[in-house]
Amino acid sequence: MGRGSLRGKDGVKPMVDSQYLTAMLRLELEMDQALGVAEAPWGSLPAARGVVPAASDAAKVAARVAAGANVPARPTGTPSDRPPTRMPNAPAGVPATAKPAKPIGGARPMVNDTEDELPVDLMRPKLSMPLPPVPADRAAALAELAAEAEASLAAFISEIATRVVFGEGNPNADLMFVGEGPGAEEDRLGRPFVGRSGQLLDKMIQAMGLSRQVVYIGNIAKLRAADRDSNTGRLKDRPPTDGEVRRGIDFLDRQIEIIAPKVIVTLGATALKYMIGRAENVTRVRGVWQSYRGIPLMPTYHPSFLLRAYTPENRAKVWDDLQQVMKRLNAGG
């Protein structure tokens, strides 16, 4: 597919509403097998597409972060290692964790069930800078940037974040999706959005008449962010702290400069915050066009939020957001 084309391999334009609804009925029959949930917004995921990640795995180093250990301070900031506040007289077998206090500085609460109450926004000077000229060979430029990210972030490789998850997709993509950061499955495979949320994102892309091969997918953070549960000892993914974002956000900015997509879709409140430079409630601003350095940006819900709240209302909202994106792309961006 050439740059600027939104046609599939058979020359067919993305499906319209009636086609989408027909596909929904057929695809939802395989929902349980694909996602392991009783119900979900999109249908069956096709077999693995074999997309090759843009970055190779980072060389693993000896685990330097034990449970509860502090990470040495660095100029770019560090994640919070403060243990959860214990509530007195918590029943046996119930996580005795108090509601997190309001974040101070770079500290972040654990993952919220809603996409509200983000901490104070991180102002990003680069958001006011114009995009530079696009390189002649985007693929080569991305490969070079991926190698740079591997080297730069190697010092932060740990038992939690075992590799750099750079991003993947078409270097000439018109459409780019931006999430918050890799989870456990993404860290294991070194690819963005390959867990349950990634399976749902694939379905969203498929509903648009596209595929992972013709879009680009990245994250604001290139390393997994997680805390160890004090009761179970298991790692629990969380949004990245400001310091953790600062380590990888410049690489995302440069990815966008190289790819120069016509439209960006942010997935969830965390990605939106760092892409527009202020905290916003996704429920209030989804479906309303924003801008990243002159590139139209559409905020929508993160697939993980849809998996928790897979209601017809939320499906319709996301589908409306994606329809606006397709109209914008068909009109030339």
N, C-alpha and C positions, 0 to 999 in steps of 0.2 A: 504494500500500500504506500503510495507516495504521500509526502507531507501535504496536509491540507485536505486530503481525501477522507471522507467518512463512509465510503462504500466498503462492503465486505468483499471477499474474494470472488463472489459471483456478480459483483456490480450492483448489489441490492442496497438501497439506502436503509438506515436504521429503522426498526419497526415503529409504527405509529401506535396509537392507543389501543385500537381494536386488536391488532396483532399481539401487542404486549399482553393484553388480558387473556387471549387464547393461550399464549405460551405459559402464562401464570398457572392456568388450570392444569396443563399437562405437567409442568415442572414441579408443582407443589406435591404431586403424588410421591415423589422421591425425597421429600424433605427430611423425613426421619433418618434415612440412611445417610444422607449427606451431612447433616448437621447434628444429629443426635438430640434433637429437641422435638417437642410435640407439635410445634407449629412454628413457621418462620416466614419472613416476607417474600423470599424468592425461591425459585425451584432448583432442580438438580444441577449440581456442578459437573461440567464435563471432566473427562480424565485429565490428569496432569499434562500441562501443555509443554513442559520441557524447556521453559524459558531459562536461559543461562544467566545467573546473577552477574551484575556489572563488576563486582569486586570479589576477589578471592578471599578465602578465610584468613583472618589474622592469625599470626603465629601465636599459639597458646603459651602463656608463661605460667610460672608456678603461682598457685592461688595465694594472693596476698591479703585477701580480705576475709577474715574469719567472722563468724556470726557475732555481731555486736561490736566488732573492732572499728576503730576510727580510720578513715582514709586520710592520708597526709594532705594537708592543705596545698592547693595549687592556685595560681593566679586566676584561672578560669572558674574557680568555685568548686565546691564539693557537695555530694549528697548529704542529707541529714542522716545521722545514725542514732538519733534519740529513740529509745524504746517506747512503746506505747504506754500511756498512762493506765495504771491498773485501777479498777473500780473495787471498792471494798465489798465484801460479802457477795461476790459474784457466784452464781450457782455452779456446781461442778459440771464440767463438760461444756460450759458456755464461755466463749472468748471474753475475758474480763477486760475489755478495752473501753475506756471512756471516749466520748465524742471528742475529736481532736480540737485543740485550741486553735484560735485564729493564727494562721501561719505568720512567722516573723522572718523577714529577710528571705533567704532561699529555701527555708523549710517548707515542705509540702505535706498535706495529709495523705492518707491512703486513698485508694480509688473511691470516688463518690458514686452513689447509685444514680445521681442526677448530674447534669452538666452545668451546675450553678456554682456560685461563690468561689470563683477562681481567685488566687492571691493577686497582689498588686502587680500590674502589668510591667513587663520588662521592655523598656524603650530600646528600639534597635535603630541606630543611626543609618544603617545601610538601607533601610526602607525608603529613605528620602533620596537615594542615589539613583540615577538613571541606569538602565540596563546597558552593558557594554556591547560591542559588536559580537555577533554570533560567530564562533570559530568555523572554519571551512569543513573540518572533520569533527563532527560532534562526538562520534563514537570514540575516537582516539583521545579527545579531550576528556571525556568521562572516565576512560580507563586510566589516564594519567592522574586525574583527581581522586579516583578510587585508591590508587596506590599511595597517594599522599595521605588520604584519610587513614589507611591501614597503619602507616608509619606514625602519624601524629597521635592516634588513639591507642597505640600499643601499650602505653604505660598504664592505661585504665582497664586492661583486660584482667578479669578476675574469675572467681568461681561463679559469680552472678552473671557477668557479661563476658562470655567466653570468646566472642568474635565481633568484628565490626559488621553491621548490617547496612550496607551502603545504599542500596536501591537497585531497581531493575526495570527494564522495559525498553521501549523504542527511543533511541537518542533523538529522533526527529518527531517526537510525539506532539500532537496538537493539544492533547489533554493530559494533565498531570494531577494525580491524587497525592495529598500530603496528610499523613497521620502523625501521631505523637511519638511513637518509638516502638522498637521490637519487643515482643513478649518471649515466653519460654520457647515456643516452637520456632519462632523466627530466629532466635539466638542459636538454636540447635542446627538449623539448616542454613543460616546466613542469608536468608531471603526475607523481604518485607511482606507482611500480610499473607501468611500461609497457614495460620491456625484457623479456628472456627470463624473469627472475624474476617479473615482473609477469604475463606470460602464464601461468605456472604458478599464480600466486596466483588468477588468474581461474578456472582450472580447479578449484582447491580450493573457491572460493566457489560455483562452479556445482555441484560435487558435493554441496554442502550444500543444494541446491535454491534458492539465492539468486543475486544478481547484484551487480555493482558499484553499480548504481543504488540499492540498498536498504541497503548498508552504508556505512561511512565508512573511508577509508584515509589514514593520515598517517605521519609520521616524527618521530623525536626531533630530527633535524637538518634544517633547511630549505634548506641549501646543500650542493652537492656537495663531497665531500672526496676529494682525489686527489693523488698525487705523480707527478712526471715521472721515468720510468725513465732512469737515467743512461746506459744502453747504447742503447736504442732511441729515446729522446726522447719516447716516447708517455706519455700520462697513464694511471695505473693507480689505479683506485678503491681506497679503503681505509676502514676504520671511522673515524668522526669522533673527534677528540681531545676531552678533557673541555672544553677552551675552546671548541671548535666547537659542542659540544652545548649549552653554557650560552647561546650566542647564540640558540638556537631552542627550547629545552626549555620555556621559559615560555609560548611560543605554543601548544605542544602541550598543556600543562596547561590553558590557557584554552579550547582547542578542546574538550577533554574536558568541562570545566565547562559549556560551552554545549550540547554534544550530549547529555551525560549518558547514555551508552550503558549498557545492562544488563550487557553482557559485553565485555571487551577481550581480544584475542588478540595476544600479542607474537610477532614473527617473528625468531628468532635471539637470541643471547646479549647483544648490545650493547643492543638495545631493552629486553630484560628487565632488565638491570642498572640502567638509569636509571629504569625504571618502578617498581621495587620498592626501589631504594636500596642494593642490594648486588650483588656479582658472584656469579653462580651458573653452574654447568655445565649447559647446556640438556639434555644427555643424562641428567643425574640428576634434573632437576626437571620436564621436560616431562611433560604429563599430570597434574600435581599442581596443584590450584587455589592461586593466590596472590591478592593483593588490592592494588588501587590505590585508596586513599582510600575504601574501602568497596565498590568495584566489583569483582566477581569477575574475575580475570585468569587466562587460560590460556596458559602458555608452550608454544611449539612450534618446530620447526625453521624456519629461514629458507628460502624457496624456492630460493635460490642454493645452499644446502647440499644440498638434494634433487637439484638438477641435477648436482652433483658426485658424489653418492652415492645414485643412484636405484635402490635395492635394494627388493625386496619387503618386507623387514623395516622399512625406514624409511617406506615408503608406509603400511604397516599402523599404525605408531606415530602418524603424522600424522593418519590417518583416525580413529584412536581418540580423539585430542585433539579433532578437529572434532566427533565424535559427542557427546563430553561437553559441548561448547559448545552443540550443538543441543538436547540434553536440558535444559540449564540455561535456555536461552531459552524452550523450550516450557513449562517449569515457571514461567515468569514472572521469570527472572533470579536 
